[in-house]
C-alpha cells in the first residue's frame, strides 16, 4: 500500500470512528459516566480539545435523530495557503434513522494534521482533526452592480 492510499484509508477510518462515537453519544442521556468517557474520547480526535469543535456535529446529528452514519467516497488533498499546507478530506456521509432508513447524504470537509510520533518505527505519526465539517472557502468573487 503506498503512502497516499494509507493516508486515505486511515482518514476514512478516523472519520468513521468519530461519527460512530458521536451517534453513540447523541443516543445517550449525556449525563452518565459512560457519556463523559465517550465525549472525552471524541475530543481526543482533535488537535485542540475544544468543545466548540464538536458542537456543530452533535447538533446536526441530534436534530436529524441520526442512529448510524456511514462514510463513503473520500478524497484527500493538500491546499496551500500562504506558508501553510492544509490537509483536507472531502467525503460523503450517509445518515440513517433507528429503522435503518436513509435520512440523507451530505458532503463534508475535514481539516486534519499528521504529527510525527516515532515510538517503535521512524515514520510513525498521530492523526488529529483540526476542524471537522469546515465550510470550504468560496473560490469565486461575488458580482457587483455595474452601471
C-alpha positions in Angstrom: 0.0 0.0 0.0 1.5 3.4 -1.0 1.5 6.3 1.4 -1.3 8.2 -0.3 -3.6 5.2 -0.1 -2.6 4.6 3.5 -3.4 8.2 4.5 -6.8 8.0 2.7 -7.6 4.7 4.5 -6.6 6.0 7.9 -8.5 9.3 7.4 -11.7 7.4 6.4 -11.3 5.1 9.4 -10.8 8.1 11.8 -13.8 9.9 10.3 -16.0 6.8 10.7 -14.8 6.3 14.3 -15.6 9.9 15.2 -19.1 9.6 13.7 -19.7 6.3 15.4 -18.8 7.8 18.8 -20.9 10.9 18.0 -24.0 8.9 17.2 -23.5 6.8 20.3 -23.1 10.0 22.4 -26.3 11.6 21.0 -28.3 8.4 21.6 -27.4 8.5 25.3 -28.6 10.8 28.1 -25.4 12.8 28.1 -25.3 12.8 31.9 -23.8 9.4 32.7 -20.3 8.4 33.4 -20.0 6.5 30.1 -21.3 9.5 28.2 -18.5 11.6 29.7 -16.0 8.9 28.7 -17.3 8.9 25.1 -17.2 12.7 24.9 -13.5 12.7 26.1 -12.7 10.0 23.5 -14.3 12.2 20.8 -12.3 15.2 21.9 -9.1 13.2 21.7 -9.5 13.0 18.0 -8.9 16.8 17.8 -5.6 18.6 17.8 -7.0 21.3 20.2 -9.5 19.8 22.5 -12.2 22.5 22.3 -15.9 21.7 22.9 -16.8 24.0 20.0 -15.2 21.6 17.5 -17.8 19.0 18.3 -20.9 21.1 18.9 -21.9 21.6 15.3 -21.6 17.9 14.5 -23.5 16.9 17.6 -26.2 19.4 17.0 -26.7 18.2 13.4 -26.8 14.5 14.5 -29.2 15.3 17.3 -31.6 17.4 15.1 -31.8 14.8 12.4 -32.2 12.0 15.0 -29.3 10.0 13.5 -28.8 6.5 14.7 -25.9 5.4 12.4 -23.6 7.1 9.9 -21.6 5.6 7.1 -18.7 7.3 5.4 -18.3 6.9 1.6 -16.4 8.4 -1.3 -13.4 10.1 0.4 -10.8 12.2 -1.4 -7.7 13.6 0.4 -6.0 16.7 -0.9 -3.5 19.3 0.1 -4.2 23.0 -0.1 -1.6 25.7 0.1 -2.5 28.9 1.9 0.5 31.3 2.2 3.2 29.4 4.0 0.8 26.7 5.3 -0.2 23.5 3.7 -3.6 22.2 4.8 -4.5 18.5 4.6 -8.2 18.3 3.7 -10.5 15.3 3.3 -13.7 15.7 1.4 -16.2 12.9 1.9 -19.8 12.0 1.8 -21.6 10.7 4.8 -25.0 8.9 4.9 -27.2 9.3 8.0 -29.7 6.6 8.9 -32.5 6.6 11.5 -33.4 4.0 14.1 -35.1 1.9 11.5 -32.0 2.0 9.3 -33.8 4.2 6.7 -31.6 6.8 4.9 -32.1 10.3 6.3 -29.8 11.9 3.8 -26.4 12.1 2.2 -24.2 15.1 2.9 -20.9 16.3 1.6 -18.4 17.3 4.3 -14.9 18.6 4.6 -12.5 17.9 7.4 -9.1 19.5 8.0 -6.6 17.2 9.6 -3.0 17.1 10.6 -0.5 14.2 10.9 2.0 14.8 13.8 5.2 12.8 13.8 5.3 10.5 16.8 8.1 7.9 16.5 7.9 5.3 19.2 8.9 2.0 17.6 9.4 3.0 14.0 10.9 6.1 12.4 7.8 7.1 10.4 5.0 6.8 13.0 2.5 9.6 13.3 -0.6 10.6 15.2 -3.7 11.7 13.4 -5.7 14.7 14.6 -8.6 16.7 13.2 -8.1 20.4 13.2 -11.6 21.1 12.1 -14.4 18.8 11.3 -17.1 19.7 8.7 -15.4 23.0 7.9 -17.0 25.1 5.3 -14.8 25.5 2.2 -13.9 29.0 1.3 -15.6 30.3 -1.8 -13.2 30.3 -4.8 -15.1 33.0 -6.7 -15.9 36.6 -6.0 -19.4 38.0 -5.9 -20.6 40.0 -8.8 -21.1 43.6 -8.0 -23.6 46.1 -9.6 -22.3 47.7 -12.7 -23.6 50.8 -14.3 
